[in-house]
Structure formats: C-alpha cells, structure tokens
Amino acid sequence: MRRRHTITLFTAATALALTACNPQASGSNGNGKPAAPDAPSQKASSPSAPAAAAKTGTLPNLVGKGLQSAQDEAQAAGFHALKSHDALGRDRLQALDRNWKVCSQTPAGGGTADTGTTIDLGAVKLEETCPATDAPAPKPAGDTMPDFVGQGMKAVRAALPSNASISVKDAVQSRMVLQESNWKVCTQDPAAGAALNGRPVSFTVAKIEEACP
C-alpha cells in the first residue's frame, strides 16, 4: 500500500515540474499571469492615392521669337514637352537653338491646354525668311520613285529605303557635296513614277541658293 502511494506522489510531482517548465501548458505567460489571447492579425492597408488632376495653362505665342527664347518661355508657362522641325522641309537639325527663329507653332498660342501637351515649333535659321506655310518633308518612297526635284537632298535621302544605293553629284561645278541639307535636287534617275525594285538611284544637286542648270 505504501509503495502505491509513493508512485502516485512521484507522478504528481513530475506533472507539476513539467507544467512549471512550460508556461504555455497552463495558459500563463511565464510570470504566473494568464497569457493574453493573440490579437487578430490586421493587414496594413494603404489608401489608394487620388489621381493627379491635370494641370492647364495658357499657351504662349512663340512665333517670331528666337527658338531658344521660345523654348524658355514655354517652359516658364509650364509646358515642357517641346519639339522643333525645319520649316523649310530640309530635315535640318536645330543643333544650336539660338541660331534659329520660330515660324510656326502647333498648337497656336493664346489658348488654354493641358500642360502635358506637346508644342511643335517650325523654325528656320536667323538669316532665312519664314515660308508662308511649313514645307513638308518628302514622304517615304514606296515601290515607285517620287518626284524629288527641288527638295533638300538630306530629306530626300531620308525618304528613300535605308538600303538604297544613292549617288550624288554637283550639277553646277565639281564640288564635293558634304552637308546635304544645304543642297537641293536638280535631276534624278530613275524618273518620278518609275519602279524602284532595289535599283541604284542618282541625283544632281545645286546649293539651295543657286539655280539649277
């Protein structure tokens, strides 16, 4: 009988020791106090940012101004999407803006527009006269040869296929044609309307200010 009580007391003591070593088994937090129930997990939710309202501004009138000054004025008015092109259709780059003046503006000045609107400025060099309307650059050639006579040679080359074989000769003297944007087409071969089919094309050219022979 004494042996049975001894085993029972030993078992109870062991259970108490295990409980003391494992606070979670008795629902305590280790300091004798009941552990607080886990708070329900909450996902952080960030409110969606409201869509930015479009800004509007008054388009400045830039025609007649130097290209650099026109760009500065447009940016001061909040318009930063700016581009320019050769108003004479010769595909020249406006490398030094101060040497160019504005002949046309799209959209026109005076109206109200979204400040993200692109302003396109047609320009010529300071010593040149603005055309009544912008001269369009030649359209890309398809299967037939366009009429390029009178067009700027640089723009003509850009209108032909990139793999075209092109030869250019001075029609007035035996000068080297170095900067093609300063030259215009006098004659072409093949003639306008002829099939291209990968055949070589040739041009005679004169300076823009010269008359073709």
C-alpha positions in Angstrom: 0.0 0.0 0.0 2.9 2.4 0.9 4.5 1.7 -2.5 1.3 2.6 -4.4 1.1 6.0 -2.6 4.8 6.6 -3.4 4.3 6.1 -7.1 1.2 8.3 -7.1 3.1 11.1 -5.4 6.1 10.8 -7.8 3.8 11.0 -10.8 2.0 14.2 -9.5 5.4 15.8 -8.7 6.6 15.1 -12.2 3.5 16.7 -13.8 3.9 19.8 -11.7 7.5 20.1 -12.7 6.7 19.9 -16.4 4.0 22.4 -16.0 6.4 24.8 -14.4 8.9 24.4 -17.2 6.2 25.0 -19.9 4.2 28.1 -19.1 2.0 27.7 -22.3 0.8 24.4 -21.0 -1.1 26.1 -18.1 -2.1 29.2 -20.3 0.3 31.5 -18.4 2.8 34.0 -19.8 5.7 32.8 -17.6 5.1 35.2 -14.7 2.1 33.4 -13.3 -0.4 35.5 -15.1 -2.7 34.2 -17.8 -1.4 34.9 -21.3 -3.5 37.4 -23.3 -5.2 35.9 -26.4 -3.5 36.7 -29.7 -4.8 39.8 -31.3 -6.3 39.2 -34.7 -3.8 39.9 -37.5 -4.5 43.0 -39.5 -3.1 43.7 -42.9 -1.8 47.3 -43.3 -4.0 48.9 -45.9 -2.8 52.0 -47.6 -5.5 54.2 -49.1 -5.1 54.4 -52.9 -3.6 57.7 -53.9 -6.0 60.0 -55.7 -5.4 60.5 -59.4 -3.4 63.6 -60.1 -5.5 66.3 -61.5 -4.4 67.5 -65.0 -2.9 71.0 -65.0 -3.8 73.5 -67.6 -2.1 76.7 -68.7 -2.3 79.4 -71.4 -0.2 78.6 -74.4 2.3 81.5 -75.1 2.5 82.9 -78.6 6.1 81.9 -79.7 6.0 82.8 -83.4 8.7 85.3 -84.4 10.9 84.7 -81.4 14.3 83.1 -81.3 14.0 79.3 -80.8 15.9 79.2 -77.5 13.9 82.1 -76.1 10.6 80.5 -77.2 11.5 77.2 -75.5 12.4 79.1 -72.3 9.1 81.0 -72.3 7.1 77.8 -73.0 8.8 76.0 -70.0 8.2 79.0 -67.8 4.5 78.8 -68.6 4.5 75.1 -67.6 4.9 73.4 -71.0 7.9 71.1 -71.1 7.0 68.8 -73.9 8.7 70.7 -76.8 10.0 69.7 -80.2 11.0 71.6 -83.3 11.4 70.9 -87.0 12.8 72.5 -90.1 10.0 74.8 -91.5 11.6 74.6 -95.0 11.3 70.8 -95.2 15.0 70.2 -95.5 15.2 67.9 -92.4 17.9 70.0 -90.8 18.5 69.6 -87.1 18.2 72.6 -84.8 21.6 71.8 -83.2 22.1 75.4 -81.8 18.7 76.8 -80.9 20.0 80.4 -80.7 20.7 80.3 -84.4 17.0 79.6 -85.3 13.8 81.5 -85.1 10.2 80.3 -84.8 7.9 80.5 -87.9 5.0 78.3 -86.8 3.6 76.9 -83.6 1.3 73.9 -83.1 -1.0 74.3 -81.1 -1.3 78.0 -81.7 -0.6 80.5 -78.8 -3.4 82.1 -76.8 -5.5 79.1 -76.0 -5.7 77.0 -72.9 -4.3 73.5 -72.9 -3.1 70.7 -70.7 0.5 71.4 -69.7 1.4 68.0 -70.9 0.6 69.0 -74.5 3.5 68.8 -76.9 4.3 72.1 -78.6 5.8 71.7 -82.1 7.8 74.7 -83.4 8.6 75.1 -87.1 11.9 77.1 -87.4 14.3 78.5 -89.9 17.8 79.9 -89.5 18.0 83.6 -88.4 19.1 84.8 -91.8 16.3 82.9 -93.7 12.8 84.0 -94.5 9.9 82.1 -92.9 7.7 80.3 -95.5 4.0 81.2 -95.7 3.3 77.6 -94.6 5.7 74.9 -93.4 7.1 73.0 -96.3 6.5 69.3 -95.7 9.5 66.9 -95.8 9.3 64.3 -98.7 7.1 61.3 -97.9 8.9 57.9 -97.7 9.3 56.3 -101.1 7.3 53.1 -101.8 7.8 50.8 -104.8 7.9 53.8 -107.2 10.3 56.7 -107.4 8.7 60.0 -106.1 9.4 63.4 -107.7 12.2 64.8 -105.6 13.2 67.7 -107.8 13.6 70.9 -105.8 13.7 69.0 -102.4 16.6 69.2 -100.0 19.0 66.3 -100.5 19.2 65.3 -96.9 15.4 65.0 -96.7 15.4 63.0 -100.0 17.9 60.6 -98.7 15.8 60.0 -95.5 12.8 59.3 -97.7 14.5 56.5 -99.7 14.9 53.0 -98.3 17.8 52.6 -95.9 19.4 50.0 -98.2 19.1 52.1 -101.3 22.3 52.8 -103.3 22.5 56.5 -103.8 25.0 58.7 -105.7 25.0 62.5 -105.6 26.9 64.9 -107.9 27.2 68.7 -108.1 25.2 69.9 -111.1 27.0 73.3 -111.2 30.6 72.6 -110.6 32.7 69.7 -109.4 32.3 70.4 -105.7 32.0 67.8 -103.0 28.6 67.5 -101.5 29.4 67.3 -97.8 26.4 68.8 -96.0 23.4 67.6 -98.0 20.9 69.8 -96.1 22.5 72.8 -97.9 21.8 71.2 -101.4 18.7 70.6 -103.4 17.9 68.1 -106.1 18.1 69.3 -109.8 17.7 66.0 -111.6 17.0 62.4 -110.6 17.4 58.9 -112.1 15.1 57.0 -112.3 12.4 59.5 -113.1 9.4 60.0 -111.0 6.9 57.1 -111.2 9.5 54.6 -112.3 9.7 51.3 -110.4 12.5 51.2 -107.8 12.9 47.4 -107.2 16.2 48.0 -105.4 17.9 49.7 -108.4 20.5 52.4 -107.7 19.4 56.0 -107.8 21.4 59.1 -108.7 20.9 62.8 -108.3 22.5 66.0 -109.5 22.2 68.8 -107.0 22.9 72.5 -106.5 23.3 74.7 -103.4 19.9 75.9 -102.1 20.5 79.5 -103.1 21.7 78.5 -106.6 19.6 78.0 -109.7 19.8 74.5 -111.3 21.4 74.5 -114.7 
